[in-house]
Amino acid sequence: MILVAGAGAIGASVAYQLALRGARDVVLCDRVAVAGGSTSRAMGGVRQQFSTAAEVRLARESIAFFEELGPPLFEQVGYLFLATTEAGLAALEERVELQVGLGVPVELVDPGFVPGLAVDDVLGAAFCAADGVADPAAVARELVARAVALGVQVREGVDAVELALRADAVVIACGPWSAALGTELGVELPVRPLCRQLVAVAGPEPLPERLPMVVEAESGFHFRRRGHRLVLAMADAEPRWGFETEVDESVLDDRLERLVRRFPAAAGGRVDEAWAGLYDMTPDAHPVLGRVADGVYAACGFSGHGFMQSPAVGRALAEEILDGASSLDLAPYRLERFEGDAAFPETLVL
């Protein structure tokens, strides 16, 4: 039996890809329910615009699957990064050069093409039309449905440890809870939870149908359209490490003010809902992927990027488990990299 522990987007993708490649005894389990954890609370952005080649490649390999899903699961509205300082512009242009060199169709643009966007302070912008936004929970459920149709068993509300002890292979895909399962299996995973908040704003104005994900490069403030609302997020001034997911209402006014300043059409809007979820962070913001012990594999530590990279990750893990090697280069993601002094090279953690 191959046990995939964690039925979020990552675990669902791994289970689906295993079954797609002929594995016949695959069990996907979750301590709660399918898409019941971090996946259900995610922003849902799908981008290839990262600051390191490793992350760009992983995201680039996932886009084709999202394109195949299409609306309403995936809306290819693009990602727009705005730079408002000279330093920010220089970093943006450096990233664009890297991304273009890796085959990402990103370009420097005049951000004025987005209706209603205030760009008087913008010095430069980068846009990738192939990127977009999705419904993370719905995508995860679609993956699970496909996996089940291929014979995968789904077990919800169960403890993965008991099943893991009887499995021939285990994939740890538990997001911020991955380190705990790793400990039970004798593996130390450098993954810890970080609380991140999202805010939904309902406004009086109709929203542009093709509104891209808009990101302020320097502050990390970003927002997207989701139905009749705008969903926005930004890192807290002081990181909130741990499993607590209560909403800090003291930042809501600031977030709404930032939105109105960048998108004046939202003036008069109100905070309709706020919630918090967990990122599974590693010291360098790269995931831990592949074999970590005899019969134990990891797919965790995505630092907020797991959903958008899940198609490529599922394929890579399935290939390594069934074939002994992946067609994707997993060297940057091996657990062994932390035996030295791990840096924090991925700077675009939104």
Sequence and secondary structure as in RCSB ss.txt:
>XXXX:A:sequence
MILVAGAGAIGASVAYQLALRGARDVVLCDRVAVAGGSTSRAMGGVRQQFSTAAEVRLARESIAFFEELGPPLFE
QVGYLFLATTEAGLAALEERVELQVGLGVPVELVDPGFVPGLAVDDVLGAAFCAADGVADPAAVARELVARAVAL
GVQVREGVDAVELALRADAVVIACGPWSAALGTELGVELPVRPLCRQLVAVAGPEPLPERLPMVVEAESGFHFRR
RGHRLVLAMADAEPRWGFETEVDESVLDDRLERLVRRFPAAAGGRVDEAWAGLYDMTPDAHPVLGRVADGVYAAC
GFSGHGFMQSPAVGRALAEEILDGASSLDLAPYRLERFEGDAAFPETLVL
>XXXX:A:secstr
 EEEE  SHHHHHHHHHHHHTT   EEEEESS TT SGGGG   EE    SSHHHHHHHHTTHHHHHHH TTTEE
   EEEEE SHHHHHHHHHHHHHHHHTT  EEEE GGGSTT   TT SEEEEETT EEE HHHHHHHHHHHHHHT
T EEEES  HHHHHTT SEEEE  GGGHHHHHHHTT     EEEEEEEEEEE SS   TT  EEEETTT  EEEE
ETTEEEEE   SS EESS     GGGHHHHHHHHHHH GGGTT EEEEEEEEEEEE TTS  EEEEEETTEEEEE
  TT HHHHHHHHHHHHHHHHHHSS SS  GGG GGGGGS          
